[in-house]
Amino acid sequence: MLSVSHRYANNRTDAEDIFQESVLNVFDRLKQLREPEKIAGWAKKVVIHEAIRFYKKRRNMFFSDDTKVFADQPDSGSDIYRRLETNELLRMI
């Protein structure tokens, strides 16, 4: 199962994540397996489906390191924090 994960992953960390989720899925769905002698092929299909799910989730994520855009804008709500007492802030948290 891990070697199948490696074929579908871009790196080792992703492969291990896919493998871990696949193992959990295999154990959760083991009772659905009708022919125990075909477990290897069935487990491979679980890994493939998990890899597809993994990358579909990742595709919708957007990462940005661009914080300068926000630093140049004036902070309109900053004086509200100056007016709050420390105890009020702690109570809110």
C-alpha positions in Angstrom: 0.0 0.0 0.0 2.8 2.4 0.8 4.4 1.8 -2.6 1.1 2.6 -4.3 0.9 5.8 -2.3 4.4 6.8 -3.4 3.4 6.4 -7.1 0.5 8.9 -6.6 2.2 11.3 -4.3 4.5 14.3 -5.1 6.6 13.7 -2.0 7.2 11.3 0.8 5.1 13.3 3.3 2.1 13.2 1.1 2.6 9.5 0.4 2.7 8.8 4.1 -0.5 10.8 4.7 -2.3 9.0 1.9 -1.0 5.7 3.3 -2.2 6.4 6.8 -5.7 7.4 5.7 -5.9 4.4 3.4 -5.0 2.0 6.2 -7.7 3.6 8.4 -10.2 3.2 5.5 -9.2 -0.4 4.9 -9.8 -1.3 8.6 -13.1 0.7 8.7 -14.4 -1.0 5.6 -13.0 -4.5 6.1 -16.4 -5.9 6.8 -17.5 -4.9 3.3 -14.9 -7.2 1.7 -16.8 -10.1 0.2 -13.9 -12.2 -1.0 -10.9 -12.2 1.5 -8.5 -13.6 -1.1 -8.8 -10.4 -3.1 -7.8 -8.1 -0.3 -4.6 -6.9 -2.0 -6.4 -5.6 -5.1 -9.1 -4.1 -2.9 -6.6 -2.4 -0.7 -4.9 -1.0 -3.8 -8.2 0.5 -5.0 -8.7 2.1 -1.5 -5.2 3.7 -1.8 -5.9 5.0 -5.3 -9.3 6.5 -4.2 -7.7 8.1 -1.1 -4.9 9.6 -3.3 -7.5 11.2 -5.5 -9.5 12.5 -2.5 -6.2 13.9 -1.0 -5.3 15.9 -4.1 -8.9 17.1 -4.7 -8.8 18.6 -1.2 -5.4 20.1 -1.8 -6.4 21.6 -5.1 -9.0 23.8 -3.4 -6.5 25.2 -0.9 -4.7 28.4 -1.6 -1.4 29.4 0.1 0.1 32.8 0.0 3.2 34.3 1.6 2.3 37.8 0.4 1.8 39.8 3.6 3.1 43.1 2.3 -0.3 43.8 0.6 -2.0 43.9 4.0 0.9 45.8 5.7 0.5 48.8 3.4 -3.2 49.3 4.2 -4.2 51.5 7.1 -5.5 49.7 10.2 -9.0 51.2 10.7 -9.9 49.2 13.8 -6.6 49.4 15.7 -7.7 52.0 18.3 -10.6 49.8 19.5 -7.9 47.5 21.0 -6.3 50.5 22.8 -9.6 51.3 24.5 -10.1 47.7 25.8 -8.8 46.8 29.2 -6.6 43.8 29.5 -9.1 42.0 31.7 -11.8 42.6 29.0 -9.6 41.1 26.3 -8.9 38.0 28.5 -12.6 37.6 29.2 -13.4 37.7 25.5 -10.7 35.1 24.7 
